[in-house]
Structures are given as C-alpha cells and as structure tokens.
Amino acid sequence: MGGMHAPERTAVDVVVPAAFGAAHILRTTAVSLASSQLDLDRLDDLALAVGETTVELLALEGATRVAMTIDRDGHGLEVALFAEGPTRPDWKDRWGRSLSAQVLSVLAEEVSAEVGANGRGVRFRFQA
C-alpha cells in the first residue's frame, strides 16, 4: 500500500569530556548525522554552529562534560548542547552577549539558551 508515512525520528546522544580537544568529536558527529538531509553549505553551517556553541560551553567554569543530543526528523534536525556542571543563573545573559550567540542566530533557527537539570546549554534547529 502506498501512502504517506510519518517521518522517522532518530535521536543520538554524545557525551565528551569538557576539553577543547573533544570539540571535533561533536562537530564530526553532527555533520555525519546530517549529511543525508543538508547540502554541503548547510553542513558547513552546522559544523560552525556546533563548534561555536561548544567553545562557549567549554569556557564555563566548572564544566565537567559536554553532552549533545541530535534529534533528526524528515524536516531537519534539532541540536541540544549542554555543559554538565554547576548551573549559574547568569548563563542566559552571558550567552546572549557572546559572539557565538550572534553567529548561531544567523546560522540556525529556533535558538534558545537554557538552564536546567542538564546544566547550561543551547538548543537550535536546522531545517532540511
């Protein structure tokens, strides 16, 4: 039977130590997972977005690990990056003033800084 099917969702979690040398793992993973949905220019944008966000998170005092979740659907992907460690109430303000936030606002959609049980982080979306 032919018919429309709901897009299949695929979520992947990656956790790396809070060390600058581990940032390339997050960029490479994100690009690899998105390669079937995004063209080359958008893959470069995704790598830059993940890299900029990761660098900002790694600079946070007390960060122990950085966790990334990528949730793919037929329309694009949502990326969440969180620094595990002590939460600070000024995270959203600090993020909002950063160059990384400005870069990400140009590259991605639905960008939001968050503070929660996962620590401090950023969530954003790339449309296919």
NORURMO-V701716 format. One record per pair of residues at least 24 apart in sequence whose ideal C-beta (glycine too) atoms are under 10 Angstrom apart, sorted by the first residue. I is the first residue (numbers start at 1). GAP is how many residues later the second one is. D is the distance in Angstrom with one decimal. If there is no record, write none. Layout:
i=I gap=GAP d=D
i=I gap=GAP d=D
This chain:
i=5 gap=69 d=9.0
i=6 gap=67 d=8.9
i=6 gap=68 d=8.1
i=7 gap=65 d=8.7
i=7 gap=66 d=4.7
i=7 gap=67 d=2.7
i=7 gap=68 d=6.6
i=7 gap=69 d=9.9
i=7 gap=121 d=9.7
i=8 gap=64 d=8.3
i=8 gap=65 d=7.5
i=8 gap=66 d=7.2
i=9 gap=62 d=6.5
i=9 gap=63 d=6.8
i=9 gap=64 d=5.0
i=9 gap=65 d=8.6
i=10 gap=60 d=8.3
i=10 gap=61 d=7.4
i=10 gap=62 d=4.6
i=10 gap=63 d=8.0
i=10 gap=67 d=8.9
i=11 gap=58 d=6.2
i=11 gap=59 d=7.0
i=11 gap=60 d=4.5
i=11 gap=61 d=7.5
i=11 gap=62 d=9.6
i=11 gap=66 d=9.7
i=11 gap=67 d=9.0
i=11 gap=69 d=9.9
i=12 gap=56 d=8.3
i=12 gap=57 d=7.2
i=12 gap=58 d=5.1
i=12 gap=59 d=8.0
i=12 gap=60 d=7.9
i=12 gap=65 d=9.7
i=13 gap=54 d=6.7
i=13 gap=55 d=7.2
i=13 gap=56 d=5.1
i=13 gap=57 d=8.2
i=13 gap=58 d=9.7
i=13 gap=67 d=9.4
i=14 gap=52 d=8.8
i=14 gap=53 d=7.3
i=14 gap=54 d=4.8
i=14 gap=55 d=8.0
i=14 gap=56 d=7.9
i=14 gap=67 d=9.7
i=15 gap=50 d=5.4
i=15 gap=51 d=7.3
i=15 gap=52 d=4.7
i=15 gap=53 d=7.7
i=15 gap=54 d=9.7
i=15 gap=67 d=9.6
i=15 gap=69 d=8.0
i=16 gap=38 d=8.7
i=16 gap=42 d=9.6
i=16 gap=49 d=6.6
i=16 gap=50 d=5.5
i=16 gap=51 d=8.1
i=16 gap=52 d=7.9
i=17 gap=41 d=9.7
i=17 gap=46 d=9.5
i=17 gap=47 d=7.6
i=17 gap=48 d=5.9
i=17 gap=49 d=7.9
i=18 gap=36 d=9.6
i=18 gap=39 d=7.7
i=18 gap=40 d=5.7
i=18 gap=41 d=9.6
i=18 gap=42 d=8.1
i=18 gap=44 d=8.9
i=18 gap=45 d=4.0
i=18 gap=46 d=5.5
i=18 gap=47 d=5.6
i=18 gap=48 d=5.7
i=18 gap=65 d=6.5
i=18 gap=66 d=7.8
i=18 gap=67 d=7.3
i=19 gap=39 d=7.4
i=19 gap=44 d=9.6
i=19 gap=46 d=9.5
i=19 gap=47 d=9.0
i=20 gap=34 d=8.6
i=20 gap=35 d=7.5
i=20 gap=38 d=5.8
i=20 gap=39 d=9.3
i=21 gap=37 d=10.0
i=22 gap=32 d=8.4
i=22 gap=36 d=8.4
i=22 gap=43 d=9.0
i=22 gap=44 d=7.2
i=23 gap=27 d=8.1
i=23 gap=28 d=6.2
i=23 gap=29 d=9.9
i=23 gap=30 d=9.6
i=23 gap=31 d=4.5
i=23 gap=32 d=6.6
i=23 gap=34 d=9.2
i=23 gap=35 d=6.9
i=23 gap=43 d=8.0
i=24 gap=26 d=9.9
i=24 gap=27 d=8.3
i=24 gap=30 d=9.2
i=25 gap=29 d=9.5
i=25 gap=41 d=9.5
i=25 gap=43 d=9.0
i=26 gap=24 d=5.4
i=26 gap=25 d=7.9
i=26 gap=27 d=8.7
i=26 gap=28 d=5.4
i=26 gap=31 d=9.8
i=26 gap=40 d=6.9
i=26 gap=41 d=9.4
i=26 gap=42 d=5.0
i=26 gap=44 d=9.5
i=26 gap=53 d=9.3
i=26 gap=55 d=7.2
i=27 gap=24 d=5.2
i=27 gap=27 d=7.5
i=27 gap=41 d=9.7
i=29 gap=39 d=7.1
i=29 gap=41 d=7.4
i=30 gap=24 d=9.8
i=30 gap=38 d=7.1
i=30 gap=40 d=6.0
i=30 gap=47 d=8.2
i=30 gap=49 d=6.4
i=30 gap=51 d=9.4
i=30 gap=96 d=9.1
i=32 gap=38 d=9.8
i=33 gap=37 d=5.3
i=33 gap=38 d=9.8
i=33 gap=39 d=6.4
i=33 gap=44 d=7.1
i=33 gap=46 d=9.4
i=34 gap=36 d=7.6
i=34 gap=38 d=7.3
i=34 gap=42 d=8.5
i=34 gap=43 d=5.7
i=34 gap=45 d=8.9
i=34 gap=92 d=6.8
i=34 gap=94 d=8.6
i=36 gap=36 d=8.7
i=36 gap=92 d=9.2
i=37 gap=35 d=6.8
i=37 gap=36 d=9.2
i=37 gap=37 d=8.3
i=37 gap=38 d=8.7
i=37 gap=39 d=6.5
i=37 gap=40 d=6.7
i=37 gap=89 d=8.2
i=37 gap=90 d=9.2
i=37 gap=91 d=4.4
i=38 gap=38 d=8.0
i=38 gap=39 d=8.2
i=38 gap=88 d=6.5
i=38 gap=89 d=8.9
i=38 gap=90 d=6.5
i=39 gap=89 d=9.3
i=42 gap=34 d=9.4
i=42 gap=65 d=8.9
i=42 gap=66 d=10.0
i=42 gap=84 d=6.5
i=42 gap=85 d=8.6
i=42 gap=86 d=8.4
i=43 gap=83 d=9.3
i=44 gap=63 d=9.4
i=45 gap=58 d=9.7
i=45 gap=59 d=9.8
i=45 gap=61 d=8.8
i=45 gap=62 d=4.6
i=45 gap=63 d=7.6
i=45 gap=81 d=7.4
i=46 gap=24 d=9.6
i=46 gap=31 d=8.2
i=46 gap=33 d=7.7
i=46 gap=61 d=7.8
i=46 gap=62 d=8.1
i=46 gap=78 d=9.6
i=46 gap=80 d=5.7
i=47 gap=60 d=9.9
i=48 gap=52 d=9.9
i=48 gap=55 d=6.9
i=48 gap=56 d=8.7
i=48 gap=58 d=9.8
i=48 gap=59 d=6.3
i=48 gap=60 d=9.8
i=49 gap=30 d=7.3
i=49 gap=32 d=9.3
i=49 gap=51 d=9.0
i=49 gap=54 d=7.4
i=49 gap=55 d=5.4
i=49 gap=56 d=10.0
i=49 gap=57 d=9.3
i=49 gap=58 d=4.7
i=49 gap=59 d=5.3
i=49 gap=62 d=8.9
i=49 gap=73 d=9.2
i=49 gap=75 d=6.5
i=49 gap=77 d=7.6
i=50 gap=29 d=6.6
i=50 gap=31 d=7.0
i=50 gap=54 d=9.5
i=50 gap=57 d=9.9
i=50 gap=58 d=9.7
i=50 gap=72 d=10.0
i=50 gap=74 d=9.3
i=51 gap=49 d=9.0
i=51 gap=52 d=9.5
i=52 gap=46 d=8.7
i=52 gap=47 d=7.9
i=52 gap=48 d=4.1
i=52 gap=49 d=8.6
i=52 gap=50 d=9.3
i=52 gap=51 d=5.0
i=52 gap=52 d=6.0
i=52 gap=55 d=8.3
i=52 gap=70 d=9.5
i=53 gap=26 d=8.0
i=53 gap=27 d=9.7
i=53 gap=28 d=4.9
i=53 gap=29 d=9.9
i=53 gap=30 d=9.9
i=53 gap=42 d=9.0
i=53 gap=45 d=9.6
i=53 gap=47 d=6.1
i=53 gap=48 d=8.8
i=53 gap=50 d=9.0
i=53 gap=51 d=6.3
i=53 gap=55 d=9.3
i=53 gap=58 d=9.3
i=53 gap=60 d=9.8
i=53 gap=68 d=8.3
i=53 gap=69 d=5.0
i=53 gap=70 d=9.6
i=53 gap=71 d=7.7
i=54 gap=27 d=6.2
i=54 gap=29 d=9.0
i=54 gap=46 d=9.0
i=54 gap=68 d=9.6
i=55 gap=43 d=9.6
i=55 gap=44 d=9.8
i=55 gap=45 d=6.7
i=56 gap=25 d=9.0
i=56 gap=27 d=8.8
i=56 gap=38 d=8.4
i=56 gap=39 d=6.8
i=56 gap=42 d=5.6
i=56 gap=43 d=8.6
i=56 gap=44 d=4.2
i=56 gap=45 d=7.8
i=56 gap=47 d=9.8
i=56 gap=48 d=9.1
i=56 gap=57 d=9.7
i=56 gap=64 d=9.5
i=56 gap=65 d=9.9
i=56 gap=66 d=7.8
i=57 gap=24 d=6.1
i=57 gap=25 d=7.4
i=57 gap=26 d=4.0
i=57 gap=27 d=9.5
i=57 gap=28 d=9.5
i=57 gap=34 d=9.7
i=57 gap=38 d=9.2
i=57 gap=43 d=9.1
i=57 gap=62 d=8.5
i=57 gap=63 d=7.1
i=57 gap=64 d=6.8
i=57 gap=65 d=7.6
i=58 gap=25 d=7.3
i=59 gap=24 d=9.0
i=59 gap=35 d=9.4
i=59 gap=39 d=9.2
i=59 gap=41 d=9.4
i=60 gap=24 d=10.0
i=60 gap=25 d=6.8
i=60 gap=26 d=8.9
i=60 gap=27 d=9.8
i=60 gap=28 d=7.7
i=60 gap=31 d=7.7
i=60 gap=34 d=8.4
i=60 gap=35 d=9.8
i=60 gap=59 d=8.5
i=60 gap=60 d=6.2
i=60 gap=61 d=9.9
i=61 gap=24 d=8.0
i=61 gap=25 d=7.8
i=61 gap=27 d=7.9
i=62 gap=24 d=4.5
i=62 gap=25 d=9.2
i=62 gap=26 d=8.4
i=62 gap=57 d=9.3
i=62 gap=58 d=9.7
i=63 gap=56 d=7.6
i=63 gap=57 d=8.1
i=64 gap=55 d=8.7
i=65 gap=54 d=8.7
i=66 gap=53 d=8.9
i=66 gap=55 d=8.6
i=67 gap=51 d=6.7
i=67 gap=52 d=7.9
i=67 gap=54 d=8.0
i=68 gap=53 d=9.2
i=69 gap=49 d=9.2
i=69 gap=52 d=9.7
i=69 gap=54 d=8.9
i=70 gap=56 d=9.6
i=71 gap=52 d=9.9
i=71 gap=54 d=9.4
i=72 gap=54 d=9.8
i=72 gap=56 d=9.0
i=73 gap=55 d=8.7
i=74 gap=54 d=7.3
i=75 gap=50 d=9.1
i=75 gap=51 d=9.9
i=75 gap=52 d=6.4
i=75 gap=53 d=5.6
i=76 gap=32 d=9.9
i=76 gap=33 d=8.2
i=76 gap=34 d=10.0
i=76 gap=49 d=6.1
i=76 gap=50 d=5.2
i=76 gap=51 d=4.2
i=76 gap=52 d=4.4
i=77 gap=47 d=9.5
i=77 gap=48 d=7.1
i=77 gap=49 d=5.5
i=77 gap=50 d=8.8
i=77 gap=51 d=7.8
i=78 gap=30 d=9.7
i=78 gap=31 d=9.6
i=78 gap=32 d=7.8
i=78 gap=45 d=6.7
i=78 gap=46 d=7.4
i=78 gap=47 d=5.0
i=78 gap=48 d=8.1
i=79 gap=25 d=10.0
i=79 gap=29 d=7.8
i=79 gap=32 d=10.0
i=79 gap=43 d=8.4
i=79 gap=44 d=7.1
i=79 gap=45 d=5.6
i=79 gap=46 d=7.5
i=79 gap=47 d=7.2
i=80 gap=32 d=9.6
i=80 gap=34 d=8.1
i=80 gap=38 d=8.1
i=80 gap=41 d=6.2
i=80 gap=42 d=7.5
i=80 gap=43 d=4.5
i=80 gap=44 d=8.1
i=81 gap=37 d=9.8
i=81 gap=38 d=10.0
i=81 gap=39 d=9.7
i=81 gap=40 d=5.4
i=81 gap=41 d=5.6
i=81 gap=42 d=7.9
i=81 gap=43 d=8.6
i=82 gap=32 d=7.7
i=82 gap=33 d=9.5
i=82 gap=34 d=8.0
i=82 gap=35 d=9.5
i=82 gap=36 d=4.3
i=82 gap=37 d=4.8
i=82 gap=38 d=6.7
i=82 gap=39 d=3.2
i=82 gap=40 d=8.0
i=82 gap=41 d=8.8
i=83 gap=35 d=8.8
i=83 gap=36 d=5.0
i=83 gap=37 d=5.3
i=83 gap=38 d=6.4
i=83 gap=39 d=9.6
i=84 gap=33 d=10.0
i=84 gap=34 d=6.9
i=84 gap=35 d=4.6
i=84 gap=36 d=8.9
i=84 gap=37 d=9.2
i=85 gap=34 d=5.7
i=85 gap=35 d=7.8
i=86 gap=33 d=8.1
i=86 gap=34 d=8.9
i=87 gap=28 d=5.3
i=87 gap=29 d=7.7
i=87 gap=30 d=8.8
i=87 gap=31 d=9.2
i=87 gap=32 d=6.0
i=87 gap=33 d=6.0
i=88 gap=27 d=7.7
i=88 gap=31 d=9.7
i=88 gap=32 d=6.8
i=89 gap=26 d=7.1
i=89 gap=31 d=9.9
i=90 gap=25 d=9.4
i=90 gap=30 d=9.6
i=91 gap=24 d=5.2
i=91 gap=28 d=8.8
i=91 gap=29 d=4.1
i=91 gap=30 d=8.4
i=91 gap=31 d=9.6
i=92 gap=28 d=8.5
i=92 gap=30 d=9.8
i=94 gap=26 d=8.7
i=95 gap=25 d=7.9
i=95 gap=26 d=9.1
i=95 gap=27 d=6.6
